[in-house]
Amino acid sequence: MSLLEVEKLTKNFGGLQAVANVSLKIQRREILGLIGPNGAGKTTLFNLLTGVYAPTEGFIVFDGQNITKSKPNQIANLGVGRTFQNIRLFNQLTVAENIEVALHQQNADLLSEIFRLPLFSQQQKIRQEKVAQLLEFFQLADYANLPANSLAYGLQRRLEIARALASAPKILFLDEPAAGMNPSETKELMDLILKIHDQYQIAIVLIEHDMKLVMNVCQRVCVLEYGRVIKNGTPYEVQNDPRVIAAYLGGDV
């Protein structure tokens, strides 16, 4: 069974159809690239899959459960993590605290925290160990006690991915993770995505305009144009499809 299944998903904003009749299956431990020209509906599709928007039509099933009408926090708790086009960190918190915030969502026991019961101490120790592991994995340990907004852009991107991964997702959505990065940072990101996939064995879906990154990292690529899927296949098949070439370069097939 697929980890995520989307059937005839549609989203209208007034008279504009941003996503149109999209059907898609994402397998467990798959790396899927979602590409298309600006305005193709990629981020809208992400927002539908993570509960930010409610679909106009269609349904979404995640790990056997219908999440079509679920709220973002409910979907996140089921094992869906994501990042955004624009970095969304708690700028005044430290790097370590940004990661710990995500861990507090897991197995939170309000009474234990209020009264500082033994369970709270146990949970706190576990959280600190997980934070340390993620800081090490993402090569952020040297910045642990610095405020998040003091980091260089590439490191902030890395921190946002680390925070998303802290919630132990089964699938991780990355919305233009290489945006604003120089070639060196993009290469590091490429290696990091493969490292995450290898270490955590989760599904990864990424929206990206850097075709070198997409073609070298993704096992499968889905192409959107005007909210519709025009191609779904291997990187090689997508690169050589006349409809995809026309969508990016303009003109008729």
C-alpha positions in Angstrom: 0.0 0.0 0.0 1.2 3.5 -0.9 2.2 5.8 2.0 0.2 8.7 0.5 -2.5 8.5 -2.1 -4.2 11.5 -3.7 -7.2 11.0 -5.9 -8.7 13.7 -8.2 -7.6 16.5 -5.9 -8.8 19.9 -6.9 -8.5 23.4 -5.3 -10.4 26.4 -6.5 -9.8 30.0 -5.4 -12.8 31.8 -6.6 -12.7 31.4 -10.4 -9.0 30.2 -10.4 -8.3 26.5 -10.4 -4.9 26.2 -8.7 -4.9 22.4 -8.6 -6.9 20.4 -11.1 -7.9 16.8 -10.8 -4.5 15.6 -9.5 -4.1 11.9 -8.7 -0.8 10.7 -7.3 0.7 7.9 -5.2 3.8 8.3 -3.1 5.6 5.1 -1.9 7.3 4.5 1.4 10.9 5.6 1.4 10.6 7.2 -2.0 12.2 10.5 -3.0 9.8 12.3 -5.3 10.5 15.6 -7.1 7.6 18.0 -7.8 8.5 20.4 -10.5 6.8 22.8 -12.9 6.9 26.5 -14.1 6.1 29.3 -11.6 2.3 29.2 -10.9 1.9 25.6 -11.7 0.3 24.8 -8.4 3.2 23.0 -6.6 3.0 24.8 -3.3 -0.8 24.8 -3.3 -0.6 21.0 -3.6 1.8 20.9 -0.7 -0.6 23.0 1.3 -3.5 20.6 0.5 -1.4 17.6 1.5 -0.4 19.1 4.8 -3.8 20.5 5.8 -3.1 24.2 5.2 -5.9 24.3 2.6 -9.0 22.2 2.4 -9.6 20.7 -1.1 -12.5 21.7 -3.2 -12.8 18.1 -4.5 -11.0 14.8 -4.2 -9.5 13.0 -1.3 -6.2 12.3 0.5 -5.2 9.1 2.2 -2.1 9.0 4.4 -0.9 5.6 5.7 -4.3 4.1 5.3 -6.2 7.0 7.0 -8.4 9.6 5.2 -6.9 13.0 6.0 -8.9 15.1 3.5 -10.6 17.2 6.2 -7.9 16.9 8.9 -6.2 20.0 10.4 -2.5 20.7 10.0 -1.7 19.6 13.6 -3.6 16.4 13.2 -1.8 15.6 10.0 1.6 16.5 11.5 0.9 14.2 14.4 0.3 11.3 12.0 3.8 11.6 10.7 3.9 14.4 8.1 6.7 17.0 8.3 7.4 20.0 6.1 9.4 23.1 5.4 8.3 26.3 3.7 9.4 28.5 0.8 10.2 31.2 3.3 12.1 30.1 6.3 10.0 29.9 9.4 12.1 29.7 12.5 11.7 31.0 16.0 14.4 33.6 15.5 14.9 34.6 19.1 15.2 31.0 20.3 18.5 29.2 20.1 19.2 26.6 17.5 18.8 23.9 20.0 15.5 25.3 21.3 14.1 25.5 17.8 14.6 21.7 17.5 13.3 21.1 21.0 10.1 22.9 20.2 9.2 20.1 17.7 10.0 17.4 20.3 7.7 19.0 22.8 4.8 18.1 20.5 5.6 14.4 21.0 4.3 12.6 24.1 3.7 15.9 25.9 2.4 15.3 29.4 1.1 18.6 30.7 0.7 17.5 34.4 4.2 16.1 34.5 5.6 19.4 33.1 3.5 21.6 35.5 4.4 19.6 38.6 7.9 18.5 37.5 7.0 14.9 38.1 9.7 12.2 37.5 8.1 11.5 34.1 9.0 15.1 33.1 12.6 14.6 33.9 12.7 11.4 31.9 11.1 13.0 28.9 13.3 16.1 29.2 16.4 13.8 29.2 15.2 12.0 26.1 14.4 15.3 24.3 17.9 16.6 25.1 19.5 13.5 23.7 17.4 13.7 20.5 18.3 17.4 20.1 22.0 16.5 20.5 21.7 13.8 17.9 20.0 16.1 15.4 22.5 18.9 16.0 25.3 16.4 15.3 23.6 14.9 12.2 23.0 18.3 10.7 26.4 19.7 11.7 24.8 22.4 13.8 26.3 21.4 17.2 28.8 24.4 17.1 25.8 26.8 16.8 23.5 25.1 19.4 23.4 28.1 21.8 23.2 30.8 19.2 19.9 32.5 18.2 18.5 31.1 15.0 18.5 34.4 13.2 22.3 34.7 13.7 22.9 31.8 11.4 23.9 32.1 7.7 21.1 31.5 5.3 22.2 28.0 4.3 22.5 27.0 8.0 19.0 28.4 8.7 17.7 26.1 5.9 19.4 23.2 7.5 17.9 24.0 10.9 14.4 24.2 9.4 14.9 20.7 8.0 16.3 19.5 11.3 13.2 20.8 13.1 10.9 19.1 10.7 12.7 15.9 11.1 12.6 16.1 14.9 8.8 15.3 14.8 9.8 11.8 13.4 7.8 12.1 10.2 7.1 9.2 7.9 7.1 11.7 5.0 9.0 15.0 4.7 7.9 17.8 2.3 10.6 20.2 1.4 9.4 23.4 -0.4 12.2 24.8 -2.5 15.0 23.9 0.0 17.7 25.2 -2.3 16.1 28.6 -3.0 18.7 31.3 -2.4 21.6 29.0 -2.1 24.9 29.2 -3.9 26.2 26.2 -5.9 28.3 25.0 -2.9 25.4 25.2 -0.5 23.2 23.4 -3.0 25.7 20.5 -3.3 25.8 20.2 0.5 21.9 20.2 0.5 21.9 17.5 -2.1 24.2 15.3 0.0 22.1 16.1 3.1 18.8 14.9 1.5 20.4 11.6 0.4 21.9 11.3 3.9 18.5 11.9 5.6 16.9 9.3 3.2 19.5 6.7 4.0 19.6 7.3 7.7 15.9 7.7 8.5 14.4 5.6 5.7 11.5 8.0 5.1 9.7 9.3 2.0 10.8 12.7 0.8 8.9 15.0 -1.5 10.6 18.2 -2.7 9.5 21.2 -4.8 12.6 22.5 -6.5 13.6 24.6 -9.5 17.3 23.5 -9.4 17.0 20.7 -12.0 20.5 19.4 -11.3 19.5 18.7 -7.7 16.2 17.2 -8.7 17.7 14.9 -11.3 20.5 13.7 -9.1 18.4 13.1 -5.9 14.9 12.1 -7.0 13.9 8.6 -7.9 10.7 9.8 -9.6 9.6 13.2 -10.8 6.0 14.6 -11.1 5.5 17.6 -13.4 2.7 20.1 -12.9 1.5 22.7 -15.4 -1.6 24.9 -14.7 -2.4 22.7 -11.7 -2.5 19.5 -13.7 0.0 16.6 -13.9 1.5 16.5 -17.3 4.2 13.9 -16.6 5.0 11.4 -13.9 8.1 9.2 -14.4 11.8 8.7 -13.9 14.2 11.7 -14.1 15.3 10.5 -17.6 11.8 10.2 -18.9 10.8 13.7 -17.6 13.9 15.4 -19.0 13.1 14.0 -22.5 9.4 14.5 -22.6 8.3 17.0 -25.2 5.4 18.3 -23.0 7.7 19.0 -20.2 10.2 20.8 -22.5 7.4 22.9 -23.9 6.0 23.7 -20.5 9.4 25.2 -19.4 10.5 26.8 -22.7 7.1 27.7 -24.1 5.5 26.8 -27.4 3.6 23.9 -28.7 4.6 20.2 -28.5 
